[in-house]
């Protein structure tokens, strides 16, 4: 069987909110380190699926930071205060920015792109690079692939962030003219296929922080549900038929 070699970022109905390898572990045009590590015979190989690495990441620590985050398109810096989370992935620590720490300029009505967080251990977070100055302040840059340029409007709400959890996609929308300016939705990517996104089951909120909290909770709940389902399927697969019959 011919080995599968994966390069670069991709976007399709399988999964478009993460790349074929953790972004920060790869230089531009460099061969993916996961390819080198596993050989990648196909998606049944755990190492061939980038989400496997994020599911098995280990929380390392959190640091309080004060500094600025760079606009990914323009040479503009926005003040930022809060925590930087660090997870260990394949022996290397990767910093992540919690969704609620993103400034409005990067995730709001005036932004020119959509945030696409990674799902690390069931938590949507933004992969970043952090550079510290001698005075203790820092500069934060968003990793490639953690955002996509363009706009999506659904029911007059602009989509400001979205994350894929299996066949489900959760999104945050914002419309400053609506009675409740913020909303979170879900859609079934498998049902939508190549057609336009069909968002439903809206949770409307009056405040941005409440919408981000709901967005993260919905994604986390779906992630746990899918993990539990897969664990049950694996148990059924490995349990001898006789034992399953006795249990009933």
N, C-alpha and C positions, 0 to 999 in steps of 0.2 A: 504493500500500500504506500502510495506517495505521501511524504510528509507534508504537512500544511504549514506554510510559513506566513506569518501575519505581519503586516506593516501598517504603520500610521493609524489615523483615526477613520472611523466609518460611521455611517448613519443609515439605518434601515429599520424595518419593522421588528427585527429581533431585539435590538437594543441600541438606541442612539445617544444615551446620556452618559456612556462611558466608552473609553477607547479599548483597544485590544490588549492593553497592558497598562499598569498604573502610570500616569503621565509623568510623574517627577523622576522616574527611574530611567528615562530615555532621552538622549540628545537628538537634535534634529537630524533626520535621515539615518540614524543609527539603527542597526538591527535590534529588534525587541529582545530584551534580556530574558523574557519568559520563553521566547523561541529557543534561545541558546540553552536555557535551563532544562526544558522539558522535551524538546523535539516536536511537540505538538502534533500528535497523530489525529486529533479531532476534538470536538467539544466534549466527548465523554471522558477525556483526560482532564482531571481537575485543574492542572496547571494551564490548560488551554483557555479556560474561562477566567477572565480578569476578576469577576465578582467573587470567585473562590478566595482570592488573596484578600479582598476587602472583608469578606465574611470571617476570615480567620486572623484578621489584624488584632493586635494586642494594644490596649490602651497603655501609654507610657507615662505621660504627665501633662500638666497644663501650666502655661506661663501667662502671667499678667503682662500685657503690652500697652504701650502708648506711643503712637506715632501716626503714620499716614499709609493709606492704601492707594495704589496707583490705578488710575483709570486704564483699562486694558487697550483702549483705542487712542485716546488723546493723552498728551503730556500734562495731566492734571492729577493732583494728589488731594485726597479727602482725609480729614482727621478721623482717627479710629482709636477706640479705647475698649479694652475687654480682655478676653482669654484667647489664647492660641492652644488648641488641642494637639497633642502629638500621639500618633499611633505607630507601632512598630510593625513593618511589613517586610518580610524576608530579611530580617536583621537590620533594616534601615529605618530610622525614624522619619516620618512624614508629617509636617505640620498641616493642620486644617483650621479653617475659620468657621465658627458656628454661624448658622444662617442669620440669626438675629443681630449679629455684629456687622453685617454688611450695611454700609451707608445707603440712604435712600437714593443717592445719585447712581448707584450701581444696580439697585433692584427696586425700580419704581417706574412711574409713568414717563419720566423723562429719559430713562435709560434707552440706549440704542441696541441692547442685546438682552438675552434671556439667560438667567443663571441655570446651570446644570450641575448640581452638586453630585458628589459621589455618595453612595450608600455604604457607609463604613459600620459594620456590625449593626445594621439596621437604622443608623442615624444619618440623615442627610447633612453633609458638611462640605465646605468648599476647600479643595486642595490649593495651597498657597506656597510661595517662597517668602522667607522672612530674612531680612538683612538688618543686623543691629549696628548702630553707630556707637562711637566711643562714649557719648553722653548718655547712652542707655535707651535712646529712642530707636524706633525701628521703621523700616519700609516694607510694606506687604505688597506682593504682586500675585495676581491670580494665575494659576497654572493653565497652560493651554488645554482647551477642551472643557474647562469648567464654565464656559459661557459660549453662546452662539450669537452671532450678529443677526439683527433683524427683529421684526415684531410679529406677534400673533394676537389677533383680536377675537374674542369670543363673547358674544352677547354684550358688546360695548366695553368689556373688561379687557385690559391688556395683560397678557400672560407675562409675568415677571420671573417666574422660576418653575422648573418642572423636574421630576425625578421618576425614573422607571423602576418598578418593583415587579419582576416577572412580567406578566402580561398587563399589569396595571400601571398607569401613569398618573401621578398626582401633580397638580399645578396650582399656583397662586395667581390670582387675577386682581387687577386694581383699576378702579374707575372713580375719579375724584368727583364726578357728577351724580353718582348713585347714592341713595340713602345710606347703604352700607358699602363703603368704598372698597372693601376687600372681600375676597371669596377664595375658597379652596374647592377644587373639583377633582374628579377622578374620571378616567376613561379606560376602556378596554382596547388595548392596542391590537389584539388578535382579531377582534370583531371589526375594528376600523380598517384593518388591512392597509392598502395603499391609498385609501380615500381620506377625506378631511377628518380631523380629530372631532370626535363626538363626546364632549365633556358633559357630565351629569352629576347628580347628587351634590349640589352646591351647599357649602357651609359658609354663610355670610357673616362677616365680622365688621365691627366699627373701627377697629384699630389694627395697625400693621403687625404689632407684636402678637396679638391674638391670632391673626391669620397664619403667621409663621409657626407659632406653637401648634396650631391645628394641622398645618401642613406636615410638620415633622411627626406628630403623633399618628396621623393617618398612614403615613408611609411606614412608620415603625410598627404599627399594629398589623399592617398587611404583610410586612416582612416576617414578623413572628408567626403569623398564621401560615405562611408558605413554608417556613422552616419546620414548623410542627407537622405539616402535611407530608413533607419530604421525609422527615424522621419516621413517621408512621409507615410510609410506603417502604422505606428501607427495612424497617422491622418486619413487615409482612413478607418482604422478599427473602429475608434471611431466616425467618422462623420456619422450621419444618412443618409441613401440612398437618402432621399428626398432632403436634403441640397446639396448633391453632384450633384444631377440632376439639381437643380436650378443654381448651379455655372457654369455648362456647358452651 
